[in-house]
Amino acid sequence: MAASITIGGVAMPEPKLNGLKISRNKIWSKNAGRGADGTMTGDIIDRKWKLEIEFLPLTDAQMATVEAAVEPAFFNVTFRSPKTGKNITVNMYAGDLTCPVYTYVGGKPRYVGVTVNLIEK
């Protein structure tokens, strides 16, 4: 079964095999760090989701869909949570969208290796 990711209610193209990495990044308090004895101190104040996505080869139209979806500063992303096994919706922003052009077939580009990171606001 393919990974189902929607951005702003729009279904995204399928990620490549092993092309979706989901993580929860810990946000530590200002006083966090290692003490003189090497012991970690501090408090976790939040955990934020991060999706690292690499898509299957994309057509011009699919590339336009992805680019339009990640253009706003912030947007809602729905994906399956590995924590609960259920779909969740999280407000996120996008890192840089990388769009390698593999070839031009019939004057239209074919994008291979398109990547983007989505980070919880």
Biopython code that builds the backbone (N, CA, C, O; Angstrom):
import numpy as np
from Bio.PDB.StructureBuilder import StructureBuilder

atoms = [
    (1, "MET", "N", (0.833, -1.179, 0.000)),
    (1, "MET", "CA", (0.000, 0.000, 0.000)),
    (1, "MET", "C", (0.874, 1.237, 0.000)),
    (1, "MET", "O", (1.824, 1.327, 0.777)),
    (2, "ALA", "N", (0.567, 2.182, -0.854)),
    (2, "ALA", "CA", (1.358, 3.404, -0.989)),
    (2, "ALA", "C", (1.118, 4.337, 0.194)),
    (2, "ALA", "O", (0.051, 4.335, 0.808)),
    (3, "ALA", "N", (2.135, 5.127, 0.492)),
    (3, "ALA", "CA", (1.987, 6.139, 1.536)),
    (3, "ALA", "C", (1.016, 7.196, 1.042)),
    (3, "ALA", "O", (1.087, 7.630, -0.107)),
    (4, "SER", "N", (0.124, 7.600, 1.906)),
    (4, "SER", "CA", (-0.861, 8.612, 1.544)),
    (4, "SER", "C", (-0.536, 9.897, 2.285)),
    (4, "SER", "O", (-0.639, 9.962, 3.510)),
    (5, "ILE", "N", (-0.143, 10.917, 1.536)),
    (5, "ILE", "CA", (0.184, 12.214, 2.116)),
    (5, "ILE", "C", (-0.640, 13.259, 1.390)),
    (5, "ILE", "O", (-0.646, 13.314, 0.160)),
    (6, "THR", "N", (-1.334, 14.086, 2.154)),
    (6, "THR", "CA", (-2.035, 15.213, 1.550)),
    (6, "THR", "C", (-1.492, 16.496, 2.144)),
    (6, "THR", "O", (-1.169, 16.568, 3.330)),
    (7, "ILE", "N", (-1.400, 17.503, 1.298)),
    (7, "ILE", "CA", (-0.973, 18.828, 1.722)),
    (7, "ILE", "C", (-2.082, 19.786, 1.323)),
    (7, "ILE", "O", (-2.432, 19.898, 0.148)),
    (8, "GLY", "N", (-2.630, 20.477, 2.319)),
    (8, "GLY", "CA", (-3.723, 21.398, 2.043)),
    (8, "GLY", "C", (-4.917, 20.704, 1.409)),
    (8, "GLY", "O", (-5.655, 21.317, 0.637)),
    (9, "GLY", "N", (-5.115, 19.421, 1.730)),
    (9, "GLY", "CA", (-6.230, 18.660, 1.198)),
    (9, "GLY", "C", (-5.988, 18.055, -0.175)),
    (9, "GLY", "O", (-6.866, 17.384, -0.717)),
    (10, "VAL", "N", (-4.798, 18.285, -0.752)),
    (10, "VAL", "CA", (-4.464, 17.765, -2.086)),
    (10, "VAL", "C", (-3.551, 16.551, -1.938)),
    (10, "VAL", "O", (-2.515, 16.623, -1.277)),
    (11, "ALA", "N", (-3.941, 15.435, -2.558)),
    (11, "ALA", "CA", (-3.124, 14.221, -2.502)),
    (11, "ALA", "C", (-1.816, 14.438, -3.257)),
    (11, "ALA", "O", (-1.808, 14.932, -4.385)),
    (12, "MET", "N", (-0.723, 14.063, -2.623)),
    (12, "MET", "CA", (0.595, 14.188, -3.237)),
    (12, "MET", "C", (0.935, 12.926, -4.013)),
    (12, "MET", "O", (0.390, 11.856, -3.742)),
    (13, "PRO", "N", (1.846, 13.056, -4.988)),
    (13, "PRO", "CA", (2.317, 11.849, -5.685)),
    (13, "PRO", "C", (2.962, 10.887, -4.685)),
    (13, "PRO", "O", (3.354, 11.275, -3.585)),
    (14, "GLU", "N", (3.058, 9.641, -5.094)),
    (14, "GLU", "CA", (3.593, 8.594, -4.228)),
    (14, "GLU", "C", (5.096, 8.776, -3.996)),
    (14, "GLU", "O", (5.841, 9.039, -4.939)),
    (15, "PRO", "N", (5.543, 8.635, -2.738)),
    (15, "PRO", "CA", (6.984, 8.622, -2.493)),
    (15, "PRO", "C", (7.597, 7.355, -3.088)),
    (15, "PRO", "O", (6.909, 6.351, -3.271)),
    (16, "LYS", "N", (8.890, 7.409, -3.387)),
    (16, "LYS", "CA", (9.559, 6.205, -3.883)),
    (16, "LYS", "C", (9.682, 5.195, -2.746)),
    (16, "LYS", "O", (9.457, 5.533, -1.584)),
    (17, "LEU", "N", (10.032, 3.973, -3.078)),
    (17, "LEU", "CA", (10.243, 2.941, -2.085)),
    (17, "LEU", "C", (11.314, 3.422, -1.104)),
    (17, "LEU", "O", (12.390, 3.845, -1.529)),
    (18, "ASN", "N", (11.044, 3.366, 0.162)),
    (18, "ASN", "CA", (11.936, 3.894, 1.217)),
    (18, "ASN", "C", (12.148, 5.397, 1.097)),
    (18, "ASN", "O", (13.141, 5.924, 1.598)),
    (19, "GLY", "N", (11.224, 6.090, 0.440)),
    (19, "GLY", "CA", (11.372, 7.527, 0.200)),
    (19, "GLY", "C", (10.641, 8.401, 1.196)),
    (19, "GLY", "O", (10.554, 9.613, 1.000)),
    (20, "LEU", "N", (10.112, 7.817, 2.261)),
    (20, "LEU", "CA", (9.443, 8.597, 3.291)),
    (20, "LEU", "C", (10.063, 8.263, 4.639)),
    (20, "LEU", "O", (10.030, 7.117, 5.087)),
    (21, "LYS", "N", (10.627, 9.276, 5.273)),
    (21, "LYS", "CA", (11.179, 9.122, 6.617)),
    (21, "LYS", "C", (10.392, 10.036, 7.541)),
    (21, "LYS", "O", (10.298, 11.242, 7.312)),
    (22, "ILE", "N", (9.825, 9.443, 8.592)),
    (22, "ILE", "CA", (9.035, 10.192, 9.559)),
    (22, "ILE", "C", (9.802, 10.198, 10.874)),
    (22, "ILE", "O", (10.220, 9.150, 11.366)),
    (23, "SER", "N", (9.980, 11.386, 11.434)),
    (23, "SER", "CA", (10.670, 11.475, 12.723)),
    (23, "SER", "C", (9.952, 12.460, 13.629)),
    (23, "SER", "O", (9.190, 13.314, 13.175)),
    (24, "ARG", "N", (10.214, 12.322, 14.921)),
    (24, "ARG", "CA", (9.731, 13.275, 15.929)),
    (24, "ARG", "C", (10.962, 13.846, 16.592)),
    (24, "ARG", "O", (11.713, 13.134, 17.259)),
    (25, "ASN", "N", (11.161, 15.125, 16.406)),
    (25, "ASN", "CA", (12.342, 15.791, 16.935)),
    (25, "ASN", "C", (12.028, 16.434, 18.288)),
    (25, "ASN", "O", (11.026, 17.133, 18.442)),
    (26, "LYS", "N", (12.887, 16.188, 19.244)),
    (26, "LYS", "CA", (12.710, 16.736, 20.590)),
    (26, "LYS", "C", (13.173, 18.189, 20.619)),
    (26, "LYS", "O", (14.218, 18.539, 20.069)),
    (27, "ILE", "N", (12.377, 19.018, 21.269)),
    (27, "ILE", "CA", (12.745, 20.412, 21.505)),
    (27, "ILE", "C", (13.077, 20.519, 22.986)),
    (27, "ILE", "O", (12.225, 20.308, 23.848)),
    (28, "TRP", "N", (14.333, 20.852, 23.263)),
    (28, "TRP", "CA", (14.815, 20.904, 24.640)),
    (28, "TRP", "C", (14.726, 22.320, 25.201)),
    (28, "TRP", "O", (14.739, 23.298, 24.453)),
    (29, "SER", "N", (14.635, 22.416, 26.533)),
    (29, "SER", "CA", (14.605, 23.704, 27.218)),
    (29, "SER", "C", (15.946, 24.421, 27.050)),
    (29, "SER", "O", (16.951, 23.813, 26.680)),
    (30, "LYS", "N", (15.939, 25.723, 27.329)),
    (30, "LYS", "CA", (17.160, 26.529, 27.184)),
    (30, "LYS", "C", (18.296, 26.040, 28.076)),
    (30, "LYS", "O", (19.467, 26.179, 27.721)),
    (31, "ASN", "N", (17.961, 25.476, 29.216)),
    (31, "ASN", "CA", (18.995, 25.041, 30.162)),
    (31, "ASN", "C", (19.524, 23.637, 29.866)),
    (31, "ASN", "O", (20.257, 23.073, 30.678)),
    (32, "ALA", "N", (19.166, 23.072, 28.729)),
    (32, "ALA", "CA", (19.596, 21.711, 28.400)),
    (32, "ALA", "C", (21.065, 21.683, 28.001)),
    (32, "ALA", "O", (21.588, 22.634, 27.419)),
    (33, "GLY", "N", (21.710, 20.584, 28.321)),
    (33, "GLY", "CA", (23.104, 20.400, 27.940)),
    (33, "GLY", "C", (23.787, 19.393, 28.839)),
    (33, "GLY", "O", (23.173, 18.818, 29.737)),
    (34, "ARG", "N", (25.045, 19.191, 28.588)),
    (34, "ARG", "CA", (25.844, 18.250, 29.378)),
    (34, "ARG", "C", (26.523, 18.985, 30.529)),
    (34, "ARG", "O", (27.092, 20.062, 30.352)),
    (35, "GLY", "N", (26.450, 18.382, 31.700)),
    (35, "GLY", "CA", (27.151, 18.918, 32.863)),
    (35, "GLY", "C", (28.614, 18.523, 32.820)),
    (35, "GLY", "O", (29.037, 17.795, 31.922)),
    (36, "ALA", "N", (29.379, 18.990, 33.770)),
    (36, "ALA", "CA", (30.811, 18.706, 33.850)),
    (36, "ALA", "C", (31.091, 17.208, 33.955)),
    (36, "ALA", "O", (32.142, 16.739, 33.520)),
    (37, "ASP", "N", (30.150, 16.461, 34.534)),
    (37, "ASP", "CA", (30.344, 15.015, 34.663)),
    (37, "ASP", "C", (29.799, 14.246, 33.456)),
    (37, "ASP", "O", (29.824, 13.015, 33.444)),
    (38, "GLY", "N", (29.308, 14.967, 32.440)),
    (38, "GLY", "CA", (28.812, 14.325, 31.229)),
    (38, "GLY", "C", (27.342, 13.949, 31.265)),
    (38, "GLY", "O", (26.813, 13.410, 30.293)),
    (39, "THR", "N", (26.679, 14.228, 32.378)),
    (39, "THR", "CA", (25.263, 13.902, 32.512)),
    (39, "THR", "C", (24.410, 14.936, 31.785)),
    (39, "THR", "O", (24.645, 16.139, 31.894)),
    (40, "MET", "N", (23.417, 14.449, 31.042)),
    (40, "MET", "CA", (22.500, 15.336, 30.333)),
    (40, "MET", "C", (21.487, 15.927, 31.300)),
    (40, "MET", "O", (20.913, 15.214, 32.122)),
    (41, "THR", "N", (21.269, 17.237, 31.197)),
    (41, "THR", "CA", (20.252, 17.908, 32.004)),
    (41, "THR", "C", (19.336, 18.696, 31.080)),
    (41, "THR", "O", (19.695, 18.992, 29.940)),
    (42, "GLY", "N", (18.164, 19.030, 31.573)),
    (42, "GLY", "CA", (17.208, 19.816, 30.804)),
    (42, "GLY", "C", (15.873, 19.117, 30.720)),
    (42, "GLY", "O", (15.687, 18.015, 31.237)),
    (43, "ASP", "N", (14.953, 19.780, 30.062)),
    (43, "ASP", "CA", (13.598, 19.249, 29.919)),
    (43, "ASP", "C", (13.202, 19.264, 28.450)),
    (43, "ASP", "O", (13.577, 20.162, 27.697)),
    (44, "ILE", "N", (12.437, 18.250, 28.060)),
    (44, "ILE", "CA", (11.856, 18.249, 26.725)),
    (44, "ILE", "C", (10.588, 19.080, 26.816)),
    (44, "ILE", "O", (9.682, 18.765, 27.588)),
    (45, "ILE", "N", (10.527, 20.152, 26.017)),
    (45, "ILE", "CA", (9.361, 21.033, 26.088)),
    (45, "ILE", "C", (8.342, 20.731, 24.990)),
    (45, "ILE", "O", (7.183, 21.135, 25.084)),
    (46, "ASP", "N", (8.778, 20.021, 23.951)),
    (46, "ASP", "CA", (7.849, 19.644, 22.881)),
    (46, "ASP", "C", (8.516, 18.622, 21.970)),
    (46, "ASP", "O", (9.726, 18.406, 22.033)),
    (47, "ARG", "N", (7.711, 18.006, 21.132)),
    (47, "ARG", "CA", (8.198, 17.107, 20.087)),
    (47, "ARG", "C", (7.533, 17.535, 18.790)),
    (47, "ARG", "O", (6.319, 17.736, 18.756)),
    (48, "LYS", "N", (8.305, 17.675, 17.726)),
    (48, "LYS", "CA", (7.789, 18.143, 16.447)),
    (48, "LYS", "C", (8.005, 17.086, 15.379)),
    (48, "LYS", "O", (9.057, 16.448, 15.326)),
    (49, "TRP", "N", (6.997, 16.904, 14.525)),
    (49, "TRP", "CA", (7.082, 15.954, 13.426)),
    (49, "TRP", "C", (7.932, 16.504, 12.299)),
    (49, "TRP", "O", (7.967, 17.710, 12.053)),
    (50, "LYS", "N", (8.614, 15.600, 11.622)),
    (50, "LYS", "CA", (9.366, 15.944, 10.412)),
    (50, "LYS", "C", (9.175, 14.815, 9.409)),
    (50, "LYS", "O", (9.324, 13.640, 9.745)),
    (51, "LEU", "N", (8.842, 15.183, 8.172)),
    (51, "LEU", "CA", (8.719, 14.222, 7.077)),
    (51, "LEU", "C", (9.796, 14.539, 6.058)),
    (51, "LEU", "O", (9.882, 15.669, 5.577)),
    (52, "GLU", "N", (10.615, 13.559, 5.723)),
    (52, "GLU", "CA", (11.599, 13.692, 4.651)),
    (52, "GLU", "C", (11.074, 12.850, 3.496)),
    (52, "GLU", "O", (10.964, 11.630, 3.614)),
    (53, "ILE", "N", (10.747, 13.502, 2.375)),
    (53, "ILE", "CA", (10.081, 12.819, 1.276)),
    (53, "ILE", "C", (10.947, 12.867, 0.024)),
    (53, "ILE", "O", (11.467, 13.918, -0.350)),
    (54, "GLU", "N", (11.093, 11.704, -0.619)),
    (54, "GLU", "CA", (11.664, 11.637, -1.965)),
    (54, "GLU", "C", (10.630, 10.920, -2.825)),
    (54, "GLU", "O", (10.228, 9.795, -2.527)),
    (55, "PHE", "N", (10.211, 11.580, -3.886)),
    (55, "PHE", "CA", (9.138, 11.065, -4.720)),
    (55, "PHE", "C", (9.649, 10.136, -5.819)),
    (55, "PHE", "O", (10.818, 10.172, -6.202)),
    (56, "LEU", "N", (8.729, 9.303, -6.315)),
    (56, "LEU", "CA", (8.970, 8.565, -7.551)),
    (56, "LEU", "C", (9.168, 9.587, -8.667)),
    (56, "LEU", "O", (8.862, 10.762, -8.465)),
    (57, "PRO", "N", (9.669, 9.186, -9.837)),
    (57, "PRO", "CA", (9.793, 10.149, -10.936)),
    (57, "PRO", "C", (8.462, 10.876, -11.182)),
    (57, "PRO", "O", (7.391, 10.269, -11.179)),
    (58, "LEU", "N", (8.566, 12.188, -11.395)),
    (58, "LEU", "CA", (7.381, 13.016, -11.540)),
    (58, "LEU", "C", (7.273, 13.624, -12.936)),
    (58, "LEU", "O", (8.271, 13.989, -13.557)),
    (59, "THR", "N", (6.049, 13.719, -13.403)),
    (59, "THR", "CA", (5.769, 14.434, -14.645)),
    (59, "THR", "C", (5.741, 15.932, -14.343)),
    (59, "THR", "O", (5.813, 16.351, -13.188)),
    (60, "ASP", "N", (5.637, 16.713, -15.389)),
    (60, "ASP", "CA", (5.533, 18.168, -15.237)),
    (60, "ASP", "C", (4.322, 18.534, -14.381)),
    (60, "ASP", "O", (4.419, 19.391, -13.502)),
    (61, "ALA", "N", (3.183, 17.887, -14.635)),
    (61, "ALA", "CA", (1.955, 18.188, -13.900)),
    (61, "ALA", "C", (2.081, 17.794, -12.425)),
    (61, "ALA", "O", (1.636, 18.536, -11.549)),
    (62, "GLN", "N", (2.680, 16.639, -12.147)),
    (62, "GLN", "CA", (2.872, 16.207, -10.757)),
    (62, "GLN", "C", (3.822, 17.154, -10.023)),
    (62, "GLN", "O", (3.600, 17.488, -8.860)),
    (63, "MET", "N", (4.875, 17.581, -10.707)),
    (63, "MET", "CA", (5.825, 18.513, -10.102)),
    (63, "MET", "C", (5.121, 19.815, -9.746)),
    (63, "MET", "O", (5.365, 20.384, -8.682)),
    (64, "ALA", "N", (4.257, 20.282, -10.625)),
    (64, "ALA", "CA", (3.511, 21.512, -10.371)),
    (64, "ALA", "C", (2.597, 21.355, -9.154)),
    (64, "ALA", "O", (2.430, 22.297, -8.379)),
    (65, "THR", "N", (2.009, 20.180, -8.985)),
    (65, "THR", "CA", (1.145, 19.910, -7.827)),
    (65, "THR", "C", (1.937, 19.995, -6.530)),
    (65, "THR", "O", (1.495, 20.622, -5.567)),
    (66, "VAL", "N", (3.105, 19.366, -6.505)),
    (66, "VAL", "CA", (3.948, 19.390, -5.304)),
    (66, "VAL", "C", (4.401, 20.812, -5.011)),
    (66, "VAL", "O", (4.315, 21.278, -3.875)),
    (67, "GLU", "N", (4.884, 21.499, -6.041)),
    (67, "GLU", "CA", (5.401, 22.854, -5.831)),
    (67, "GLU", "C", (4.313, 23.801, -5.322)),
    (67, "GLU", "O", (4.567, 24.604, -4.424)),
    (68, "ALA", "N", (3.119, 23.717, -5.880)),
    (68, "ALA", "CA", (2.020, 24.574, -5.424)),
    (68, "ALA", "C", (1.642, 24.261, -3.978)),
    (68, "ALA", "O", (1.297, 25.164, -3.215)),
    (69, "ALA", "N", (1.706, 22.990, -3.602)),
    (69, "ALA", "CA", (1.315, 22.581, -2.255)),
    (69, "ALA", "C", (2.253, 23.129, -1.189)),
    (69, "ALA", "O", (1.805, 23.492, -0.101)),
    (70, "VAL", "N", (3.544, 23.193, -1.483)),
    (70, "VAL", "CA", (4.520, 23.630, -0.468)),
    (70, "VAL", "C", (4.880, 25.105, -0.596)),
    (70, "VAL", "O", (5.763, 25.584, 0.116)),
    (71, "GLU", "N", (4.219, 25.826, -1.483)),
    (71, "GLU", "CA", (4.519, 27.247, -1.689)),
    (71, "GLU", "C", (4.134, 28.145, -0.514)),
    (71, "GLU", "O", (4.908, 29.039, -0.171)),
    (72, "PRO", "N", (2.958, 27.947, 0.127)),
    (72, "PRO", "CA", (2.607, 28.821, 1.259)),
    (72, "PRO", "C", (3.608, 28.677, 2.407)),
    (72, "PRO", "O", (4.336, 27.689, 2.495)),
    (73, "ALA", "N", (3.628, 29.670, 3.270)),
    (73, "ALA", "CA", (4.529, 29.620, 4.428)),
    (73, "ALA", "C", (4.190, 28.431, 5.326)),
    (73, "ALA", "O", (5.087, 27.713, 5.768)),
    (74, "PHE", "N", (2.906, 28.219, 5.597)),
    (74, "PHE", "CA", (2.459, 27.121, 6.452)),
    (74, "PHE", "C", (1.246, 26.457, 5.813)),
    (74, "PHE", "O", (0.475, 27.107, 5.107)),
    (75, "PHE", "N", (1.081, 25.168, 6.060)),
    (75, "PHE", "CA", (-0.013, 24.406, 5.456)),
    (75, "PHE", "C", (-0.251, 23.157, 6.297)),
    (75, "PHE", "O", (0.620, 22.731, 7.056)),
    (76, "ASN", "N", (-1.437, 22.577, 6.155)),
    (76, "ASN", "CA", (-1.767, 21.342, 6.877)),
    (76, "ASN", "C", (-1.335, 20.131, 6.064)),
    (76, "ASN", "O", (-1.558, 20.065, 4.855)),
    (77, "VAL", "N", (-0.713, 19.176, 6.746)),
    (77, "VAL", "CA", (-0.250, 17.934, 6.128)),
    (77, "VAL", "C", (-0.911, 16.776, 6.868)),
    (77, "VAL", "O", (-0.883, 16.717, 8.097)),
    (78, "THR", "N", (-1.500, 15.866, 6.115)),
    (78, "THR", "CA", (-2.103, 14.670, 6.698)),
    (78, "THR", "C", (-1.273, 13.463, 6.288)),
    (78, "THR", "O", (-0.972, 13.275, 5.109)),
    (79, "PHE", "N", (-0.908, 12.651, 7.267)),
    (79, "PHE", "CA", (-0.093, 11.455, 7.029)),
    (79, "PHE", "C", (-0.393, 10.455, 8.137)),
    (79, "PHE", "O", (-1.017, 10.793, 9.143)),
    (80, "ARG", "N", (0.057, 9.231, 7.942)),
    (80, "ARG", "CA", (-0.156, 8.161, 8.929)),
    (80, "ARG", "C", (0.919, 8.250, 10.005)),
    (80, "ARG", "O", (2.114, 8.214, 9.711)),
    (81, "SER", "N", (0.483, 8.367, 11.240)),
    (81, "SER", "CA", (1.396, 8.462, 12.374)),
    (81, "SER", "C", (1.928, 7.083, 12.744)),
    (81, "SER", "O", (1.138, 6.165, 12.967)),
    (82, "PRO", "N", (3.256, 6.913, 12.814)),
    (82, "PRO", "CA", (3.783, 5.629, 13.276)),
    (82, "PRO", "C", (3.524, 5.411, 14.772)),
    (82, "PRO", "O", (3.618, 4.288, 15.268)),
    (83, "LYS", "N", (3.204, 6.479, 15.470)),
    (83, "LYS", "CA", (2.924, 6.379, 16.907)),
    (83, "LYS", "C", (1.553, 5.746, 17.154)),
    (83, "LYS", "O", (1.403, 4.908, 18.043)),
    (84, "THR", "N", (0.546, 6.154, 16.357)),
    (84, "THR", "CA", (-0.824, 5.688, 16.591)),
    (84, "THR", "C", (-1.347, 4.756, 15.505)),
    (84, "THR", "O", (-2.325, 4.040, 15.722)),
    (85, "GLY", "N", (-0.705, 4.757, 14.336)),
    (85, "GLY", "CA", (-1.196, 3.970, 13.212)),
    (85, "GLY", "C", (-2.412, 4.585, 12.542)),
    (85, "GLY", "O", (-3.061, 3.942, 11.717)),
    (86, "LYS", "N", (-2.723, 5.826, 12.891)),
    (86, "LYS", "CA", (-3.876, 6.528, 12.322)),
    (86, "LYS", "C", (-3.405, 7.799, 11.627)),
    (86, "LYS", "O", (-2.333, 8.327, 11.921)),
    (87, "ASN", "N", (-4.232, 8.278, 10.697)),
    (87, "ASN", "CA", (-3.908, 9.539, 10.030)),
    (87, "ASN", "C", (-4.025, 10.701, 11.005)),
    (87, "ASN", "O", (-4.959, 10.777, 11.804)),
    (88, "ILE", "N", (-3.053, 11.604, 10.918)),
    (88, "ILE", "CA", (-3.079, 12.828, 11.716)),
    (88, "ILE", "C", (-2.856, 14.003, 10.771)),
    (88, "ILE", "O", (-2.302, 13.844, 9.683)),
    (89, "THR", "N", (-3.289, 15.164, 11.191)),
    (89, "THR", "CA", (-3.068, 16.386, 10.423)),
    (89, "THR", "C", (-2.252, 17.341, 11.283)),
    (89, "THR", "O", (-2.601, 17.621, 12.430)),
    (90, "VAL", "N", (-1.156, 17.835, 10.705)),
    (90, "VAL", "CA", (-0.212, 18.674, 11.418)),
    (90, "VAL", "C", (0.065, 19.918, 10.577)),
    (90, "VAL", "O", (0.197, 19.822, 9.357)),
    (91, "ASN", "N", (0.153, 21.087, 11.221)),
    (91, "ASN", "CA", (0.502, 22.321, 10.528)),
    (91, "ASN", "C", (2.021, 22.350, 10.347)),
    (91, "ASN", "O", (2.766, 22.241, 11.321)),
    (92, "MET", "N", (2.475, 22.496, 9.110)),
    (92, "MET", "CA", (3.896, 22.379, 8.797)),
    (92, "MET", "C", (4.359, 23.475, 7.851)),
    (92, "MET", "O", (3.561, 24.254, 7.328)),
    (93, "TYR", "N", (5.672, 23.513, 7.646)),
    (93, "TYR", "CA", (6.282, 24.342, 6.610)),
    (93, "TYR", "C", (7.284, 23.473, 5.866)),
    (93, "TYR", "O", (7.667, 22.405, 6.343)),
    (94, "ALA", "N", (7.707, 23.939, 4.690)),
    (94, "ALA", "CA", (8.613, 23.142, 3.859)),
    (94, "ALA", "C", (10.019, 23.713, 3.880)),
    (94, "ALA", "O", (10.219, 24.928, 3.880)),
    (95, "GLY", "N", (10.996, 22.802, 3.898)),
    (95, "GLY", "CA", (12.368, 23.181, 3.622)),
    (95, "GLY", "C", (12.496, 23.374, 2.119)),
    (95, "GLY", "O", (11.488, 23.496, 1.423)),
    (96, "ASP", "N", (13.703, 23.402, 1.620)),
    (96, "ASP", "CA", (13.917, 23.594, 0.182)),
    (96, "ASP", "C", (13.371, 22.419, -0.614)),
    (96, "ASP", "O", (13.574, 21.258, -0.258)),
    (97, "LEU", "N", (12.682, 22.738, -1.690)),
    (97, "LEU", "CA", (12.196, 21.736, -2.637)),
    (97, "LEU", "C", (13.265, 21.582, -3.715)),
    (97, "LEU", "O", (13.590, 22.542, -4.414)),
    (98, "THR", "N", (13.809, 20.378, -3.847)),
    (98, "THR", "CA", (14.848, 20.109, -4.844)),
    (98, "THR", "C", (14.228, 19.344, -6.002)),
    (98, "THR", "O", (13.603, 18.303, -5.803)),
    (99, "CYS", "N", (14.403, 19.865, -7.219)),
    (99, "CYS", "CA", (13.715, 19.335, -8.402)),
    (99, "CYS", "C", (14.701, 18.972, -9.511)),
    (99, "CYS", "O", (14.782, 19.706, -10.496)),
    (100, "PRO", "N", (15.450, 17.880, -9.399)),
    (100, "PRO", "CA", (16.388, 17.504, -10.452)),
    (100, "PRO", "C", (15.647, 17.104, -11.734)),
    (100, "PRO", "O", (14.725, 16.289, -11.706)),
    (101, "VAL", "N", (16.066, 17.692, -12.849)),
    (101, "VAL", "CA", (15.490, 17.327, -14.149)),
    (101, "VAL", "C", (16.344, 16.205, -14.717)),
    (101, "VAL", "O", (17.535, 16.382, -14.972)),
    (102, "TYR", "N", (15.723, 15.049, -14.912)),
    (102, "TYR", "CA", (16.428, 13.877, -15.429)),
    (102, "TYR", "C", (16.576, 13.966, -16.940)),
    (102, "TYR", "O", (17.652, 13.723, -17.486)),
    (103, "THR", "N", (15.483, 14.318, -17.610)),
    (103, "THR", "CA", (15.493, 14.378, -19.064)),
    (103, "THR", "C", (14.314, 15.211, -19.548)),
    (103, "THR", "O", (13.385, 15.498, -18.793)),
    (104, "TYR", "N", (14.367, 15.588, -20.801)),
    (104, "TYR", "CA", (13.225, 16.210, -21.463)),
    (104, "TYR", "C", (12.753, 15.246, -22.535)),
    (104, "TYR", "O", (13.485, 14.961, -23.483)),
    (105, "VAL", "N", (11.534, 14.741, -22.391)),
    (105, "VAL", "CA", (10.960, 13.821, -23.367)),
    (105, "VAL", "C", (9.831, 14.570, -24.057)),
    (105, "VAL", "O", (8.892, 15.026, -23.404)),
    (106, "GLY", "N", (9.919, 14.696, -25.373)),
    (106, "GLY", "CA", (8.895, 15.436, -26.094)),
    (106, "GLY", "C", (8.814, 16.884, -25.662)),
    (106, "GLY", "O", (7.748, 17.495, -25.733)),
    (107, "GLY", "N", (9.932, 17.440, -25.214)),
    (107, "GLY", "CA", (9.966, 18.831, -24.780)),
    (107, "GLY", "C", (9.461, 19.065, -23.373)),
    (107, "GLY", "O", (9.420, 20.205, -22.911)),
    (108, "LYS", "N", (9.073, 17.995, -22.681)),
    (108, "LYS", "CA", (8.576, 18.137, -21.307)),
    (108, "LYS", "C", (9.559, 17.480, -20.344)),
    (108, "LYS", "O", (10.104, 16.415, -20.632)),
    (109, "PRO", "N", (9.782, 18.128, -19.192)),
    (109, "PRO", "CA", (10.751, 17.575, -18.244)),
    (109, "PRO", "C", (10.207, 16.360, -17.505)),
    (109, "PRO", "O", (9.002, 16.210, -17.308)),
    (110, "ARG", "N", (11.129, 15.509, -17.110)),
    (110, "ARG", "CA", (10.844, 14.373, -16.224)),
    (110, "ARG", "C", (11.752, 14.577, -15.019)),
    (110, "ARG", "O", (12.975, 14.628, -15.145)),
    (111, "TYR", "N", (11.130, 14.693, -13.852)),
    (111, "TYR", "CA", (11.880, 14.967, -12.627)),
    (111, "TYR", "C", (12.136, 13.669, -11.868)),
    (111, "TYR", "O", (11.202, 12.918, -11.589)),
    (112, "VAL", "N", (13.389, 13.406, -11.536)),
    (112, "VAL", "CA", (13.759, 12.199, -10.808)),
    (112, "VAL", "C", (14.596, 12.614, -9.598)),
    (112, "VAL", "O", (15.595, 13.321, -9.732)),
    (113, "GLY", "N", (14.175, 12.165, -8.421)),
    (113, "GLY", "CA", (14.907, 12.500, -7.202)),
    (113, "GLY", "C", (14.399, 13.757, -6.518)),
    (113, "GLY", "O", (15.145, 14.400, -5.779)),
    (114, "VAL", "N", (13.146, 14.119, -6.751)),
    (114, "VAL", "CA", (12.563, 15.302, -6.114)),
    (114, "VAL", "C", (12.438, 15.050, -4.614)),
    (114, "VAL", "O", (11.888, 14.034, -4.188)),
    (115, "THR", "N", (12.954, 15.985, -3.821)),
    (115, "THR", "CA", (12.913, 15.859, -2.361)),
    (115, "THR", "C", (12.399, 17.117, -1.713)),
    (115, "THR", "O", (12.555, 18.218, -2.242)),
    (116, "VAL", "N", (11.783, 16.943, -0.556)),
    (116, "VAL", "CA", (11.367, 18.065, 0.272)),
    (116, "VAL", "C", (11.236, 17.575, 1.706)),
    (116, "VAL", "O", (10.837, 16.435, 1.945)),
    (117, "ASN", "N", (11.568, 18.426, 2.649)),
    (117, "ASN", "CA", (11.371, 18.141, 4.056)),
    (117, "ASN", "C", (10.215, 18.995, 4.549)),
    (117, "ASN", "O", (10.143, 20.189, 4.258)),
    (118, "LEU", "N", (9.318, 18.379, 5.293)),
    (118, "LEU", "CA", (8.199, 19.089, 5.906)),
    (118, "LEU", "C", (8.390, 19.044, 7.407)),
    (118, "LEU", "O", (8.575, 17.971, 7.980)),
    (119, "ILE", "N", (8.345, 20.211, 8.055)),
    (119, "ILE", "CA", (8.652, 20.324, 9.474)),
    (119, "ILE", "C", (7.460, 20.945, 10.191)),
    (119, "ILE", "O", (6.887, 21.930, 9.724)),
    (120, "GLU", "N", (7.097, 20.369, 11.318)),
    (120, "GLU", "CA", (5.976, 20.907, 12.085)),
    (120, "GLU", "C", (6.268, 22.309, 12.565)),
    (120, "GLU", "O", (7.377, 22.612, 13.006)),
    (121, "LYS", "N", (5.267, 23.162, 12.477)),
    (121, "LYS", "CA", (5.376, 24.575, 12.900)),
    (121, "LYS", "C", (5.625, 24.663, 14.395)),
    (121, "LYS", "O", (5.745, 25.762, 14.937)),
]
sb = StructureBuilder()
sb.init_structure("model")
sb.init_model(0)
sb.init_chain("A")
sb.init_seg("    ")
for serial, (resi, resn, name, xyz) in enumerate(atoms, 1):
    if name == "N":
        sb.init_residue(resn, " ", resi, " ")
    sb.init_atom(name, np.array(xyz, "f"), 0.0, 1.0, " ", f" {name:<3s}", serial, name[0])
structure = sb.get_structure()
